[in-house]
Amino acid sequence: MRNKSQTHVGNVWRLLIAMAIMLLPVTAFSQEVKNRHVVEGHRYLKEYWGQPELYLQHQAYYMLDLADKALNENPPQANVNLDREMALLMIDAVTHEPAPKDNPAVKDFLAKRMNRVIEDLAKPFKNKKGLRVYKLYNCGMLFRTRDMTIAVDLNGRDGMLISDDVMEKIVDKIDILFYTHNHSDHADNHVREICHKKHVPIYATDEIFAADAAVHHVRYNDLHTFGIEHPKGTVSVNVLPGHQSEVQNNIWIVTMPNGKVVGATGDQWKEEKADLKWLRDIHTRLPKIDVLAMDCWIHDYDEHVDAFRPRVLITQHENEIGAHGIDHREAYWMTMYKNKHFHKSTTPYVLMAWGEWYDYK
């Protein structure tokens, strides 16, 4: 027969075990949070007093880590679900702080997203007729088929946002690079040097790296078609002489070796719709475009979509933080809002974050 002391000890142990079981999920969650975050937040608010930059930095780590997880669980598709929409808006919130390019949380997030792309590029892509589209930073796009990968406007802000080490690993996986126009959020000197070192050919307007004879400078007054012979296959290139205001802006439409047709319009925009006069019927002179990358902020959106008539549209240029101020930095929410309330085009569009890919079918 047990005495009162033994009963009391037994009750205490049962209570401790019950408390441990109750706390286990919380402890596990806390450890998960610590493992996921580079920087642990302070316990007391007063520890942030006088340090608003540190406060925003720690907040950004938490927001971007959750956004990263949600994006990975909800990949790009034509219809954006609620989890994905909230993840994109969390990125909007962080990138619309006063100086996101100086926030280490943003750089860590961008590096994490780029490494995710590098890991996928290292895997075989066996679909003979398939096309995988990667969105890197800003208007940096990769178009990948089984035999070849081309890039457009590959940019890391000269190593400021994407390190040269990371960029080298990306360039290792591309075969041809196209640049649309001579703005620093598109053309990148560090990328140019890496491509030369790795013997990746660059095609660009006359204004881009004008003194570099190793760059293939291409500019015509009308639609021009030419071929590129590459050890991995032949690509057919249609180049259009667009503009961003008075700056040359080549619009590239490329037929891949497997027949898939991809394109990028760069920052196409001309006052008084001057270029639209000859762009309106351009689809009649081009092969049918499977996937077209076009700026989210483009003026005359519906007219441009109708001019090219792609099967799928991918928007780009959201949240460019290297040079553009808050009021010139279009957010994901704004792209979604305009497509819902203003744009009339029924062409499917896919909204992608940094470091994502979309399989075109």
N, C-alpha and C positions, 0 to 999 in steps of 0.2 A: 504494500500500500504506500503511495507517494505522499510525502509530507508537503506542507504549504510552501516550504522553500523551493523544493524541486518543481512544484507546479508553477511558482512564480518565474523561475528560471526558464522553464519551458515556454511560458507565455511570452517572455521577453524575446526569446529566440524566434518564435513564430512571428512576432511583431516585426522584428528586424528583417526577417526573410521576406515578409509581405512588403515592407517598405522598399527593400532592394528590388523586388520584382516591379513595383510601381515606378521606381526611379530609373530602371534599366532603359526603357525607350528614350527617356529624356537624356540620360547620360550618353547613349549611343548617338542620339541626334546631335548633342553638343560636340561630341568627338567628330562626327561627320562634318559639322560646320567648321571646326578647327582645321580639319584636313583639307577642306575645300578652299579655305581662304589663306592668302599669302600673309595678310596682316590681321591680327586679332584686334577687335575693337576694344576700346576702354570700357570699364565697368560703369563709371560715373560720368554723367554729362559734364560736370565741372572740369574734368580732365581735358575737355575739348575747348574750354573757354579761352578765347584769344587765339584759337587755331582753327578758323573756319575751313581752311584748305584741307587740313588733316581730317576734319569731320566729313567733308564731301568725298575725300579719297576713300575713307573706310566705308562710307555708305555706298560708293560706286563699286567697291569689291563685292559687297553682298548682292547688289542689284544685278551686276553683270554675271556673277556666278549663277544666279538663278535664271537669268536670261539664257545663258549658255546651256544649262540643263534643259530648259523648256524647248529651245530651238532644236536640240539634238533629239528630243522625244517627239517633236512635231515638225518634220521636214517640210521644205517648200512644196506648195501645191497651189492650184488655181484658186481654191477657196481657203481663206485664212480662218482657222478655228480660234476660239477665244484664248486658249493658252498661248498660242503663237502670237496673236495680236498683242497680248499683254507683255510678252517678252520683247517684242519690237518696240513697244512704247517705253519699256524700261531703258532700252538703249537710247531712245530719243531723249529721255530725261537726263541721262548722264552726258550725252554728247551736246546738249544744249546748256551746259554750265559754261561759265565765262571762259575757261581755258582747258578744255578737255585734252588737247594734244600734250599738255604738260602733266596730266594725271597718270601716275604709274599704273593705276587700276585699268585705265583704258588701253594702255600699251600692253599690259599683261593679257588682257582679254583679246586684243587683236592678235598677239603672238599665239595664244592658245588656238584661236580660230584658224590661223594660217597653218599651224602644225597639224591640225585636223585635216586640212586639204592635202598637205604633204604626205600624210599617212595614207590617204585614199589614192593619191597619184602613184604610190609605190605598189599598189595592188593591181593585178592584171585586169584589163577591161576587155572582155572576150566577145561582146556583142558586135558581130560584124557590121550590122546596119545601125547600131545604136549611136546615140549622141548624149554625152554628159556635159552639162554647162556648170562651171564653177564661177562663183562671184567672190572676188578677193576684196580689195579695198577700193572704194569709190567706183570708178568705171573699169577697174581691172577685171577682165573676164577671160576665162579659159574655155575653149571649145574642144572637147576630147572625143575622138573616135578610137576604134580599136588600134588603128595604125598610126595616128598622128594627133598631136595637140597643138593648137595655135592659141596665141594670146593677143589681147587687144588692151592698150592703155595700161600696161602693167606698171604699178606705181606704189612706192613706199615712202614718198616724200624724201627722197635721197637719204634713206636710212633712218630718218627721224621717227617714223611710225612703224615701219617694218624693217628689222635689222638686215644688214647685208648678208649675214649668215643664213637667215631664213630665206631671203630672196634668192640666194644661190641655189638652195634646194628646190625652189619653185622653178627657176630657170633650167635646172637640170632636166626637168620633165617637159619642157616645151620645145617645139621644133621651129616655129616662126613667130615673130612678134610684129604686130602692126600698131602704129601710133596714129591717132586721129588729128591732133593739133598741138600747137606749141604753147601749152599752159602747164605750169608746174604741178598741177594736180592730175595731170595725164602723162606727159613725158617726164622721164626720170633719168638723170645723168648716171646715177649709180647702177640702175638697171642696164643702161646702155653699155657701161664698162663691163658688167658681168656677162652680158650677151656676147660681147666681142671676145672675152676670155674663153667662153664656152662655145664659140662659133655658131651662135644662133643668129640667123639673119634678121635684120630690122628693116621694115618698110614704113616710110613716113612721108609727110609733106615736105616741100622744099624748105620750109621755115624751121623745121625741127632738126637740131644738130646740124645746122647748115654747113659748117666747116668740116664735118666728118665724112670723108670719102667712103668709109666702110658702110655707111647707111645707104640703103636703096631709096633715093628720093623720087617720089612719084607725084606728079601733079599735071592734070590735063584740064582743058576748058569744057570738056563734055565727058559723058560716060566713056570709060576706057576699060577694055578687057585684056588681061594678059595671064600667062601661066607661070607658075613657079615649079620648077623641077627640083624635087627633094628626094634624097635616098629612100625615104619612107613612102613616097608617092607624089603624084602631081595634084596641085590645087589650081583651080581656076579663080581668078580674082577680078571682080568688077569694082572699080573705084569711081566715086562721084565727087565732083569739086564743090563741096559744101563750104559753109562759113560759120564762124561764130563772130558776129559783127563783121569786122574787116579781117579777122584772122582766118587763114586757110584752115579748113576742117574737112579732111577726107572722110567720106563715108565708105566703109569697106563691106563688100558683100562677097563671101568666099564659099566656093563649092569644095567641100572636103573630098578626099579620095573615095570615100564610100557613098558619095552622092548627096550627103546632107548639106544643106545650104544655110549658112549662118551670117549674121551681119551685126555691125555696130555703127551707130550714127554719130558718136562723139557728142560734142556740145553744139549740135546743129541749131543755129538760130541766126536769122538775117532780118534786119529791119524792113518793114513794109512788105514782108512776105516775098522778097525778091527771089529767093531760091525756090519757094513753093511753086512759082510759075512753071518751072521746068521739072519739078519733082512730082507734080500731081499725077502724071500718068507713067511714072518711072517703073511701076510694076510690070508694065507691058514690055519693057526692054530688059528685064532681069529674070533670072530663074526664080521659081517659086521659093520664097524664103521660109525655112522651117522655124528658126528662132532668131529674133532680132532684139538686140540690146539698145534701149533708147532712154534718154534722160527723163527722169521723173518730172523735171520742171519744164520740159520742152513747151514752147509756145505752139499753139495750133496743134494740140495733141491729136485730135481726131483726124485732121487733115493729113498729118504725117503718117499715122497708122494706115489710113486709106491709101496713101501714096505707095507704101511698101507692101501692104497686105500680107504680113507674116502669119504663119499658123499660130505661133505663140510669141508673146512679147514679154521681155524681162526688163523691168525698170532699173535704172542705175543712178548714181550720183547722190543718193540719200546720205545725209550726215557726213559730208566732207568737212573734216575738222582742221585740216592743215593750213588753209588760207582763208576760208570763208567765215564771216562773222555769224552770230546767232540768227540774224534776220536774213541771211543769205545761205542758210544751211537747211535744206528741205528735210523734214522729218518723215519717218515712215507713216505716222498718223495722217500727215497731209496728203501723201500719195494715195492712201486708202480712201481718204475723204473725197478727194477729187475724182477718183475712179467711181465712187459710189454716187456722187451727187452732180457732177459736171460733165464727165466724159460720156459720150454716147456710143463709142466703139464697143462692139460685142466681141472683139478679139480677146481670147483668154490671155490674161497677164499673170505673171508670177513675181511676187515680191520676195526678194532674197536678202538676207543679212550677210555680213562679212563671213567668209569661210564656210559657205554652204554650196551644195550642188543640187542640180535638178536633172533628172533623166527624162529626156524628150522621147516620146513614143509616137 
